[in-house]
């Protein structure tokens, strides 16, 4: 597997400069076999990584926990819901091995300090802090203590809340990034606020990506244009399946389109520079214009602006040098319609 971190800046026109994570999350519905199928499907769709969640309902939920609005109807209680979606550490280890066999990176989201210790035994390629825990500084500190690639999602948070997490990421001794996110399930494209990607980057000076909760296949490419170096997208076998996250996910076919659009955007974006590329050289030569003599003129003639016009191609002196040329003398006789060159002048 390529050792390059996901948001290493690759060469111009290299689609690898954007990384796509398939967030399988809890879309396995408690089935390790389904999870393994989704790992293979994510790789086939062109994704670079898969991500799962590791939690214990007992450690995560208090007596006052309740279902979010988008989770209503999926279970009788928050505890029942999480119990149905839990994979134990042994099962996650099986999926870690499956990811290695499939040649795709493997990440996990922990939700408690105990989860972090257990996740460490999986040796994941990266760890992601979920949006609700952007203010859970003890969890972030424990995660950073594993010295692994760390991503922090920022949905449903204010910039001043994100800054405290960003300060910690800035000191991290492994690759780190903030993910812009809108925590709706699904999020409407009109609510995506992709300008937030650049805002996060400018405010924190950190690498930024996008945790995409829309079901649109084009938002990844738009996020890349807005500055995202990595993308995360919920991934399922069936958007109509029962469960909290399926409806906000892409299927193997739509994920393939999502990855294609993201890579095309990365290729078109190129690097932040302005120079002449090889493919432009012929057009530049043929289409640019040069200083050109209007009439036949003898050697020694002192050029006036009225002696000159501007014509194609751009093989002679640039029109930008008109003021430099006026007042100089011809080194030899020249014919009308001749493109002026430096060797023609003394």
DONU-499444 format. One record per residue (C-alpha): x, y, z; residue in three letters. Coordinates in steps of 0.001 Angstrom, whole numbers, padded with zeros to 6 digits, always signed. Layout:
BEGIN
XYZALA ...
REM end
This chain:
BEGIN
+000000+000000+000000UNK +001201+003481-000810UNK +002762+005022+002290UNK +001924+008560+001233UNK -000373+010309+003732UNK -003801+011088+002317UNK -003399+014810+002134UNK +000204+014954+000905UNK +000236+017444-001952UNK +000843+015390-005050UNK +002001+016579-008415UNK -000158+018662-010707UNK -003012+016797-012434UNK -002586+013848-010033UNK -006004+012681-008785UNK -004261+011205-005733UNK -003997+014704-004300UNK -007559+014216-003009UNK -008367+011278-000747UNK -011846+009744-000441UNK -012939+007938+002731UNK -015976+005666+002619UNK -017668+006135+005992UNK -019207+002716+006503UNK -019801+003753+010095UNK -022771+001774+011368UNK -024191+000899+007938UNK -023100-002705+008511UNK -026228-003001+010730UNK -024280-005112+013209UNK -023126-007647+010599UNK -019395-008203+010191UNK -020059-009980+006878UNK -021944-006959+005562UNK -019112-004720+006765UNK -016543-006822+004887UNK -018668-006625+001725UNK -018764-002843+002031UNK -014980-002702+002412UNK -014544-004507-000888UNK -017240-002406-002545UNK -015568+000799-001368UNK -012292-000252-002913UNK -014019-001190-006167UNK -015682+002248-006206UNK -012257+003910-006061UNK -012195+004945-002401UNK -008866+005251-000614UNK -010045+004346+002877UNK -012920+002993+004922UNK -013945+004068+008399UNK -015899+002416+011193UNK -017069+003450+014657UNK -016110+001869+017971UNK -018360+002496+020939UNK -019943+000908+023962UNK -023539+001938+024657UNK -022862+001597+028384UNK -019876+003925+028228UNK -021472+006414+025832UNK -025057+006825+027035UNK -026413+008287+030229UNK -029909+007796+031623UNK -030946+011006+029841UNK -029812+009939+026349UNK -032408+010080+023593UNK -032713+009496+019885UNK -031969+012361+017510UNK -034781+013400+015195UNK -033266+011592+012214UNK -032949+008415+014300UNK -036602+008338+015312UNK -038336+005175+014206UNK -035137+003127+013947UNK -035285+001831+017536UNK -037216+002192+020791UNK -034341+003944+022549UNK -030823+005243+022001UNK -029479+002236+023896UNK -031424-000218+021738UNK -030207+001522+018599UNK -026540+001402+019542UNK -026776-002172+020782UNK -028038-003206+017329UNK -025162-001428+015586UNK -022240-002441+017801UNK -019274-004418+016547UNK -016966-005749+019240UNK -013216-005331+019185UNK -012621-008817+017791UNK -014977-008109+014885UNK -013271-004797+014180UNK -009924-006624+014154UNK -011344-008949+011482UNK -012348-005917+009447UNK -008907-004388+009949UNK -007421-007526+008423UNK -009981-007453+005607UNK -008989-003874+004785UNK -005343-004864+004598UNK -006179-007736+002281UNK -008242-005388+000133UNK -005411-002817+000017UNK -007491-000008+001441UNK -006772+002116+004499UNK -008684+001591+007712UNK -009869+004205+010183UNK -011951+004218+013348UNK -013895+006770+015379UNK -013749+006280+019174UNK -016276+007889+021517UNK -014716+007403+024955UNK -011295+007255+026569UNK -011668+003489+026928UNK -012518+003282+023234UNK -009257+005038+022398UNK -007245+002428+024308UNK -009058-000374+022509UNK -008759+001273+019095UNK -005005+001493+019597UNK -004805-002311+019513UNK -006241-002266+015967UNK -003344-000140+014687UNK -005632+001898+012409UNK -004187+004006+009623UNK -006061+007004+010982UNK -008466+008011+013724UNK -011334+010424+013307UNK -013007+012421+016047UNK -016729+012772+015315UNK -018304+016215+015125UNK -020048+016083+018530UNK -016654+015527+020158UNK -014879+018529+018651UNK -015213+020034+022163UNK -014313+016779+023942UNK -010755+017842+024588UNK -009896+014871+026853UNK -010904+012510+024022UNK -008892+014508+021488UNK -005855+014563+023766UNK -006036+010810+024298UNK -006367+010220+020558UNK -003411+012431+019727UNK -001434+010461+022300UNK -001551+007483+019934UNK +000649+009435+017499UNK -001470+008470+014503UNK -003019+010395+011661UNK -005954+012256+013199UNK -008985+013917+011627UNK -011481+016054+013519UNK -014924+016752+012111UNK -016593+020089+012865UNK -020335+019763+012264UNK -022761+021688+014500UNK -019975+023744+016054UNK -018835+027356+016288UNK -015449+028566+015099UNK -014295+029434+018609UNK -015082+025850+019700UNK -013131+024419+016788UNK -010111+026584+017556UNK -009290+024726+020780UNK -009178+021432+018901UNK -007198+023059+016104UNK -004568+024290+018573UNK -004006+020709+019638UNK -003865+019384+016082UNK -001294+022027+015162UNK +001115+020468+017679UNK +000424+016874+016616UNK +003438+014829+015550UNK +001521+013001+012795UNK -000635+014198+009880UNK -003794+015974+011030UNK -006750+017725+009436UNK -010034+019441+010208UNK -013122+018368+008288UNK -015807+020894+007467UNK -019176+019281+008065UNK -022876+020045+008274UNK -024431+017610+010746UNK -027724+016908+009022UNK -028785+013445+007837UNK -028916+013988+004958UNK -027696+017540+004420UNK -029169+019488+001541UNK -026580+020796-000966UNK -027914+024325-000386UNK -026876+023962+003272UNK -023411+022551+002564UNK -021639+025903+003115UNK -018556+024730+001251UNK -016970+028149+001728UNK -016404+026928+005284UNK -013572+024737+004009UNK -011432+027746+003150UNK -012580+029552+006288UNK -011309+026692+008457UNK -008007+026573+006601UNK -007447+030317+006846UNK -008512+030485+010506UNK -006397+027554+011707UNK -003642+027122+009103UNK -004424+023398+009102UNK -005124+020992+006273UNK -008872+020886+005682UNK -011273+018377+004209UNK -014997+017791+003992UNK -017198+015269+005763UNK -020037+015215+003255UNK -023527+014402+004526UNK -025292+015240+001267UNK -026406+012547-001157UNK -025138+014536-004137UNK -022344+013043-006264UNK -021008+016481-007257UNK -020374+018041-003842UNK -017030+016290-003438UNK -015683+017896-006592UNK -017002+021271-005467UNK -015350+020769-002076UNK -012026+020038-003778UNK -012375+023296-005708UNK -013014+025016-002369UNK -009755+023641-000958UNK -010550+020202+000478UNK -007692+017694+000321UNK -009720+014776+001627UNK -013358+013790+001549UNK -015492+011548+003720UNK -018833+010203+002517UNK -021299+007810+004160UNK -021434+004498+002285UNK -024105+001795+002201UNK -025384-001164+000221UNK -028923+000278+000125UNK -030119+003799+000867UNK -033596+002425+001673UNK -032337-000012+004308UNK -033593+000541+007873UNK -031096+002318+010085UNK -030046+005856+010968UNK -027396+006608+008315UNK -028423+004697+005178UNK -030538+007536+003772UNK -027591+009950+003992UNK -025221+007593+002160UNK -024050+006693-001312UNK -024232+003235-002840UNK -021354+001546-004719UNK -022565+002969-008055UNK -023099+006519-006829UNK -019860+006442-004828UNK -018016+005555-008012UNK -019453+008707-009619UNK -018574+010738-006530UNK -014941+009620-006650UNK -014775+010288-010391UNK -016020+013857-009960UNK -013659+014474-007047UNK -010643+013246-008996UNK -011650+015279-012056UNK -011891+018384-009895UNK -008475+017733-008362UNK -006966+017281-011816UNK -008586+020451-013152UNK -007627+022455-010078UNK -003920+021853-010534UNK -001490+023907-008485UNK -001693+027520-007370UNK +000617+028980-009985UNK +000370+030873-013255UNK +002852+029953-015944UNK +002864+028794-019555UNK +002375+025057-019925UNK +003599+022989-022854UNK +000111+022681-024342UNK -000153+026489-024604UNK +003154+027182-026313UNK +001953+026886-029927UNK -001134+029055-029349UNK +001008+031603-027538UNK +003448+031787-030456UNK +000793+032003-033176UNK -001794+034187-031469UNK +000300+036786-029692UNK +001201+039924-031627UNK +004478+041730-032276UNK +005678+045189-033186UNK +005589+045416-036995UNK +006906+048022-039479UNK +004336+049789-041653UNK +006662+050914-044484UNK +010052+050115-045994UNK +012684+051947-043936UNK +016418+052546-044491UNK +019275+051680-042154UNK +019814+054309-039466UNK +016167+055446-039480UNK +015112+056591-036029UNK +011833+054913-035213UNK +008688+056878-034430UNK +005419+055454-033128UNK +003879+056226-036521UNK +006318+053756-038107UNK +004909+050883-036125UNK +001787+048757-035937UNK +001016+045509-034092UNK +000411+042174-035866UNK +000550+038414-035390UNK +002416+036181-034742UNK +004319+036733-031513UNK +007765+036072-033000UNK +008983+039648-032821UNK +009278+042216-030059UNK +006338+042420-027682UNK +003930+045368-027966UNK +004697+045923-024301UNK +008077+047304-025446UNK +006674+049997-027749UNK +007904+052876-025615UNK +011367+051318-025362UNK +011641+050975-029139UNK +010529+054480-030151UNK +013640+056649-030576UNK +015989+053777-031377UNK +017622+053437-034825UNK +017486+050615-037341UNK +020666+048556-037747UNK +019817+047817-041388UNK +017150+048427-043999UNK +013859+046640-043395UNK +010803+045911-045500UNK +007207+046812-044751UNK +005262+044233-042765UNK +008444+043043-041068UNK +008183+041930-037436UNK +010664+043955-035427UNK +013355+042059-033501UNK +016116+043164-031176UNK +018746+042386-033840UNK +017113+044998-036104UNK +018040+047818-033697UNK +021149+049594-032537UNK 
REM end
